[in-house]
Amino acid sequence: MSLSEFFNMGGYAVFVWSSYGLTLVLLVLNWFIPYQQHKQNLRKLTRQFRSEKPDRKLKNNDSRT
């Protein structure tokens, strides 16, 4: 069996290699999209945390003491 026969896949190369390619694309997207959403959520939470007034934090801490 030669290398060209392997890549030809007995005449079914278009179907086999497109299936591999589509699977690879979907696996990458299944990692990349949640990763981007996670980063976006972290940025949003960081902005919310920084925009809180410091007085509010002090009042909450004072009530516990």
N, C-alpha and C positions, 0 to 999 in steps of 0.2 A: 504494500500500500504506500503510495507516494503522498507527499504533502499536498499536492494539488488535488488528489482524489479525496483526501480528508476534508479540505476546505470546500470541495464541490458537494460533499455529503450525498453522493449518489443521485444528483440532480435535484435535490431538495434544499440546496444551500440557501436560497432566497428565504424560504420559510423558517429554516433553522436559525440562521444568523439574525434575521429580523426578530425572531422570538427572543433570542439572547439579548439583542440590543434593547428591545422594549422592556424586558425584565430589568436590565441594568438601569435604564432611565427611571423606572418606577421605584426601584430600591433607593436610588439617589434622592428622588423627590420625597420618599417616605422618611428620609433622614433630614433633608434640607428644610422642608416646610415647617415641621415642628421646631426645628432649631431656630429658624428666623422668628417664629411666633414667640418662642421663649425669650429671645433677646429683646424683642419688642415689648413684651410684658415686663421684663426687668427694667427697661428704660422708663416705661410708664410708671412703675412703682417707685423708681428712684425720683422721678419728677414730683410725684405726689408727696413723697416723704420730705423732700427738700422744700416744698411749698407750704408745709404746715407751719403755723405760727409758733415761735418758741414759747410764748406765754402759755399756750395751751398745754405744752409739755410740762412746764413748771407747775401749773395748777394741778395736773394729774399727779405729779410727784409729791407735791406739798400735801395733798389729801391723804397720802399713805403714811406720812410721818407723824 
